[in-house]
Amino acid sequence: MKTIFIFCEMPAAGRLRFVTALGEDGYRVRTICFDQHTVDHAGYVFGITHTLDASIEPDVASPLNLARRDTLAEYDRVYGRAGWIPVWLDNPFDEPAWRAAVARGLQAACGESITVPVPAPAQFSPEALARILAAVLSDAAASPRPTVH
C-alpha cells in the first residue's frame, strides 16, 4: 500500500491554490490548480473525502467529478488498483516521510544521491505483537463503541 501525500504547494495567497499528489516514492502523480470557489473540494478530487455536497451547482460539480475520476484512475495506473491511500498534509514540511518522498523525487529528476534521514519503523517484540493481537481480537474490542475524536 503506497501513501500518496496531498498538500497545497503554496500558502494561500491570491485566488489560485495548487494542490499536489506526491507518492511516497517521490513520483508526482498530479497537480491541480483550484480557485477560491473550488479549493474547498480538493479533498474530494484527490480521494481524501468520498462525497461531494449535493447542493453544489452542476456546472461546478461536473468538472470536480471528472477531475476525481481521472485522479483516482491515475493512482490505480501508477500504484495498482486500490494499492494506495491518500493522506492530506496541512504542514507537509513537518512530515519526515513527505520530506523523504521529495528527496526521492529530486534524486530521480537530478540523478544525484540525496540523503534524508527517515525514522526507522517501530519494532515490536513477538510478545508485544501477541498482546496487541489479543487486544484487537478480544470480545471487548469487538463490542461497538462510539468513536471519540
PAVODO-498801 format. One record per atom (N, C-alpha, C, O): x, y, z. Coordinates in steps of 0.05 Angstrom, whole numbers, padded with zeros to 5 digits, always signed. Layout:
% residues N
XYZ/...
% end
This chain:
% residues 149
+00017-00023+00000/+00000+00000+00000/+00018+00025+00000/+00033+00029+00019/+00016+00041-00021/+00032+00065-00023/+00016+00089-00012/-00008+00092-00016/+00031+00105+00003/+00019+00130+00013/+00022+00152-00009/+00043+00154-00021/+00001+00166-00013/+00002+00189-00031/-00004+00214-00014/-00025+00217-00003/+00016+00232-00013/+00014+00256+00003/+00000+00277-00014/+00008+00283-00036/-00021+00289-00003/-00037+00310-00016/-00031+00336+00000/-00035+00336+00024/-00023+00357-00014/-00016+00382+00000/-00018+00405-00018/-00016+00403-00043/-00021+00429-00007/-00021+00454-00022/+00008+00462-00025/+00024+00461-00005/+00016+00469-00049/+00044+00475-00054/+00052+00502-00043/+00076+00506-00037/+00033+00520-00040/+00040+00547-00030/+00019+00555-00009/-00003+00545-00009/+00027+00574+00008/+00007+00584+00026/-00015+00599+00011/-00011+00608-00012/-00038+00602+00023/-00060+00616+00010/-00052+00644+00004/-00046+00660+00022/-00052+00651-00021/-00046+00678-00030/-00059+00682-00057/-00055+00667-00075/-00075+00702-00059/-00088+00707-00084/-00111+00688-00088/-00122+00676-00069/-00119+00685-00113/-00143+00669-00119/-00138+00640-00125/-00156+00624-00124/-00113+00633-00132/-00107+00605-00140/-00092+00590-00120/-00074+00601-00106/-00098+00564-00117/-00084+00545-00100/-00076+00521-00116/-00093+00509-00130/-00051+00513-00114/-00041+00489-00128/-00039+00467-00108/-00025+00469-00088/-00054+00445-00113/-00054+00422-00095/-00041+00399-00110/-00048+00394-00134/-00022+00385-00097/-00007+00364-00109/-00010+00338-00095/-00014+00337-00071/-00010+00316-00111/-00009+00289-00101/+00019+00278-00106/+00027+00276-00129/+00034+00272-00085/+00061+00262-00087/+00063+00235-00073/+00057+00232-00050/+00071+00214-00089/+00073+00188-00078/+00097+00186-00059/+00116+00201-00062/+00096+00167-00041/+00119+00163-00022/+00144+00156-00037/+00166+00159-00026/+00142+00147-00062/+00166+00140-00078/+00177+00165-00092/+00197+00163-00106/+00165+00188-00088/+00175+00213-00100/+00162+00219-00126/+00169+00240-00138/+00144+00203-00136/+00130+00208-00161/+00108+00228-00157/+00090+00223-00141/+00109+00250-00172/+00087+00270-00171/+00065+00260-00189/+00067+00260-00214/+00043+00251-00177/+00021+00239-00192/+00006+00261-00207/-00001+00257-00230/+00000+00283-00193/-00017+00303-00205/-00015+00329-00189/-00013+00328-00165/-00017+00351-00203/-00021+00377-00191/-00045+00390-00205/-00047+00391-00229/-00063+00401-00188/-00087+00414-00199/-00089+00441-00187/-00084+00445-00163/-00096+00461-00203/-00099+00488-00195/-00129+00492-00188/-00146+00488-00205/-00134+00501-00164/-00162+00507-00155/-00164+00537-00151/-00145+00551-00144/-00189+00547-00155/-00193+00575-00149/-00207+00577-00121/-00211+00556-00108/-00213+00601-00113/-00224+00604-00086/-00252+00591-00083/-00260+00586-00060/-00265+00585-00105/-00292+00573-00103/-00290+00543-00103/-00309+00530-00094/-00269+00531-00112/-00267+00502-00114/-00246+00489-00095/-00246+00465-00092/-00229+00505-00083/-00207+00494-00067/-00218+00478-00043/-00205+00459-00034/-00241+00485-00033/-00253+00470-00011/-00260+00441-00018/-00264+00425-00001/-00260+00435-00044/-00267+00409-00054/-00243+00393-00063/-00245+00372-00075/-00219+00403-00058/-00194+00390-00066/-00192+00362-00053/-00183+00343-00066/-00201+00360-00028/-00200+00333-00015/-00217+00313-00029/-00210+00289-00031/-00239+00321-00040/-00256+00303-00056/-00242+00295-00082/-00242+00271-00089/-00232+00314-00096/-00218+00309-00121/-00195+00290-00118/-00190+00272-00135/-00180+00292-00095/-00156+00276-00091/-00162+00250-00075/-00143+00236-00068/-00187+00244-00069/-00194+00219-00056/-00192+00220-00026/-00193+00198-00014/-00190+00243-00014/-00189+00245+00016/-00217+00241+00027/-00221+00226+00046/-00236+00255+00015/-00264+00252+00023/-00278+00237+00000/-00269+00235-00022/-00301+00225+00007/-00315+00207-00012/-00341+00218-00024/-00352+00206-00042/-00350+00241-00013/-00375+00252-00023/-00371+00281-00029/-00354+00295-00018/-00388+00290-00047/-00389+00318-00055/-00416+00329-00046/-00436+00316-00050/-00416+00352-00035/-00441+00365-00025/-00461+00366-00048/-00456+00376-00069/-00485+00356-00042/-00506+00354-00063/-00516+00382-00071/-00528+00384-00092/-00511+00402-00055/-00521+00429-00062/-00503+00444-00081/-00509+00466-00089/-00481+00432-00090/-00462+00445-00108/-00475+00446-00136/-00487+00427-00145/-00472+00469-00148/-00483+00473-00175/-00472+00452-00195/-00448+00445-00193/-00488+00442-00213/-00478+00422-00232/-00454+00431-00249/-00437+00415-00256/-00453+00457-00256/-00431+00467-00272/-00405+00468-00256/-00383+00470-00268/-00406+00465-00230/-00382+00463-00213/-00377+00433-00206/-00354+00424-00207/-00398+00419-00200/-00396+00391-00193/-00385+00373-00215/-00369+00355-00211/-00393+00379-00240/-00385+00362-00262/-00354+00362-00266/-00343+00341-00268/-00341+00386-00267/-00312+00385-00270/-00298+00372-00246/-00277+00360-00249/-00309+00376-00222/-00297+00364-00198/-00299+00334-00200/-00280+00319-00194/-00322+00323-00209/-00326+00294-00211/-00307+00283-00233/-00296+00262-00229/-00304+00297-00255/-00285+00288-00276/-00257+00288-00266/-00242+00269-00272/-00249+00309-00252/-00221+00310-00241/-00217+00288-00221/-00195+00276-00221/-00237+00282-00204/-00234+00260-00185/-00231+00233-00200/-00213+00217-00193/-00248+00228-00220/-00246+00204-00235/-00219+00200-00247/-00207+00178-00245/-00208+00221-00259/-00182+00219-00272/-00160+00216-00252/-00140+00201-00257/-00162+00229-00229/-00142+00228-00208/-00141+00199-00196/-00119+00188-00194/-00164+00188-00190/-00164+00161-00178/-00155+00140-00199/-00142+00121-00191/-00161+00145-00224/-00152+00127-00245/-00121+00128-00247/-00108+00108-00252/-00110+00152-00244/-00081+00155-00245/-00068+00141-00221/-00047+00128-00225/-00080+00143-00198/-00070+00129-00174/-00069+00099-00180/-00048+00086-00176/-00091+00088-00191/-00092+00060-00198/-00071+00052-00219/-00059+00031-00217/-00067+00069-00239/-00048+00064-00260/-00020+00063-00249/-00004+00045-00256/-00013+00081-00231/+00014+00083-00221/+00020+00062-00199/+00041+00050-00199/+00001+00058-00181/+00006+00041-00157/-00011+00016-00156/-00009+00001-00137/-00026+00011-00177/-00043-00013-00177/-00070-00008-00165/-00073+00010-00148/-00090-00023-00174/-00117-00019-00164/-00119-00022-00134/-00112-00043-00123/-00127+00000-00121/-00130+00001-00092/-00104-00005-00077/-00104-00015-00055/-00082+00000-00090/-00056-00004-00077/-00044+00022-00065/-00020+00025-00063/-00062+00040-00058/-00053+00067-00049/-00073+00078-00028/-00095+00069-00026/-00063+00097-00013/-00080+00111+00006/-00072+00141+00006/-00049+00147+00011/-00091+00159+00001/-00084+00187+00001/-00085+00198+00030/-00102+00191+00045/-00066+00216+00036/-00064+00228+00062/-00061+00258+00059/-00042+00267+00045/-00079+00274+00070/-00077+00303+00068/-00057+00313+00089/-00058+00306+00112/-00039+00331+00081/-00019+00343+00099/-00024+00373+00099/-00020+00387+00079/-00031+00383+00123/-00033+00412+00126/-00006+00425+00126/-00002+00447+00116/+00013+00412+00139/+00041+00422+00142/+00060+00401+00132/+00072+00387+00148/+00063+00398+00106/+00080+00376+00096/+00109+00377+00105/+00121+00356+00108/+00120+00401+00110/+00148+00403+00118/+00152+00390+00146/+00175+00384+00153/+00131+00387+00161/+00133+00374+00188/+00133+00344+00186/+00136+00330+00207/+00128+00333+00163/+00126+00304+00159/+00151+00292+00148/+00157+00297+00124/+00166+00276+00163/+00191+00265+00153/+00187+00247+00128/+00204+00247+00110/+00165+00232+00127/+00161+00215+00104/+00156+00232+00078/+00164+00224+00057/+00143+00255+00081/+00139+00273+00058/+00166+00284+00049/+00171+00285+00025/+00183+00292+00068/+00209+00303+00061/+00226+00281+00046/+00240+00288+00027/+00223+00257+00056/+00238+00235+00042/+00227+00231+00014/+00242+00225-00004/+00201+00233+00010/+00189+00230-00016/+00199+00252-00035/+00205+00247-00058/+00200+00276-00025/+00210+00299-00041/+00239+00293-00049/+00247+00298-00072/+00255+00284-00030/+00283+00278-00036/+00285+00256-00057/+00302+00258-00075/+00268+00235-00056/+00269+00214-00076/+00261+00225-00103/+00273+00218-00123/+00241+00243-00104/+00234+00255-00129/+00256+00273-00141/+00261+00272-00165/+00269+00288-00123/+00291+00304-00133/+00314+00287-00143/+00327+00292-00163/+00319+00265-00128/+00341+00247-00137/+00335+00235-00164/+00352+00233-00181/+00310+00227-00168/+00302+00216-00194/+00305+00236-00216/+00313+00230-00239/+00297+00261-00210/+00298+00283-00230/+00327+00291-00236/+00334+00297-00259/+00344+00292-00216/+00371+00302-00219/+00392+00280-00224/+00414+00285-00234/+00385+00255-00216/+00404+00233-00219/+00425+00234-00198/+00446+00220-00200/+00422+00250-00177/+00441+00252-00155/+00430+00239-00130/+00406+00237-00126/+00449+00230-00114/+00441+00218-00088/+00436+00240-00068/+00453+00256-00062/+00412+00239-00057/+00404+00258-00036/+00397+00242-00011/+00380+00224-00013/+00409+00248+00011/+00404+00233+00035/+00386+00250+00054/+00392+00272+00061/+00364+00238+00061/+00345+00250+00080/+00341+00230+00102/+00332+00207+00097/+00346+00237+00127/+00341+00218+00149/+00312+00212+00152/+00295+00230+00154/+00306+00186+00152/+00278+00177+00156/+00278+00160+00180/+00294+00141+00183/+00259+00165+00199/+00259+00149+00223/+00253+00120+00217/+00237+00113+00199/+00266+00102+00232/+00261+00074+00229/+00233+00066+00237/+00222+00079+00256/+00221+00047+00224/+00194+00038+00233/+00195+00026+00261/+00216+00016+00269/+00173+00027+00274/+00171+00016+00301/+00177-00014+00301/+00168-00028+00283/+00192-00023+00320/+00198-00052+00322/+00184-00063+00347/+00187-00052+00369/+00170-00084+00344/+00155-00097+00366/+00166-00125+00371/+00173-00139+00352/+00169-00132+00396/+00177-00159+00402/+00154-00178+00396/+00131-00169+00394/+00160-00204+00394/+00138-00223+00389/+00117-00223+00412/+00093-00226+00407/+00126-00218+00436/+00107-00217+00459/+00089-00193+00456/+00065-00195+00462/+00100-00170+00449/+00084-00146+00446/+00064-00149+00423/+00041-00141+00426/+00072-00161+00401/+00054-00166+00379/+00031-00185+00387/+00008-00181+00379/+00038-00205+00403/+00017-00224+00413/-00003-00210+00430/-00027-00215+00428/+00006-00191+00448/-00012-00176+00465/-00030-00157+00448/-00053-00154+00454/-00018-00145+00428/-00034-00127+00410/-00055-00143+00396/-00078-00135+00395/-00047-00166+00384/-00066-00183+00371/-00089-00193+00389/-00112-00193+00382/-00082-00201+00414/-00102-00210+00433/-00121-00187+00440/-00145-00192+00442/-00111-00163+00443/-00128-00140+00449/-00147-00134+00426/-00170-00127+00430/-00137-00136+00401/-00153-00130+00378/-00175-00151+00375/-00198-00144+00367/-00169-00176+00380/-00188-00198+00376/-00205-00204+00401/-00222-00221+00400/-00201-00189+00423/-00217-00194+00447/-00246-00186+00443/-00252-00171+00426/-00263-00197+00461/-00291-00190+00460/-00296-00161+00465/-00314-00149+00453/-00280-00149+00483/-00283-00120+00489/-00278-00103+00464/-00291-00083+00460/-00258-00111+00449/-00251-00096+00425/-00272-00099+00404/-00276-00081+00387/-00286-00121+00404/-00306-00126+00383/-00333-00112+00389/-00348-00108+00370/-00338-00105+00414/-00363-00092+00420/-00364-00064+00409/-00344-00049+00411/-00386-00056+00397/-00388-00030+00385/-00387-00008+00407/-00400-00009+00427/-00371+00012+00401/-00369+00035+00419/-00369+00060+00401/-00361+00059+00378/-00378+00083+00413/-00376+00107+00397/-00347+00115+00393/-00330+00111+00409/-00343+00128+00370/-00316+00138+00363/-00313+00165+00375/-00330+00182+00372/-00291+00169+00390/-00286+00196+00403/-00263+00208+00388/-00242+00196+00385/-00267+00233+00380/-00246+00248+00366/-00234+00268+00384/-00216+00283+00376/
% end
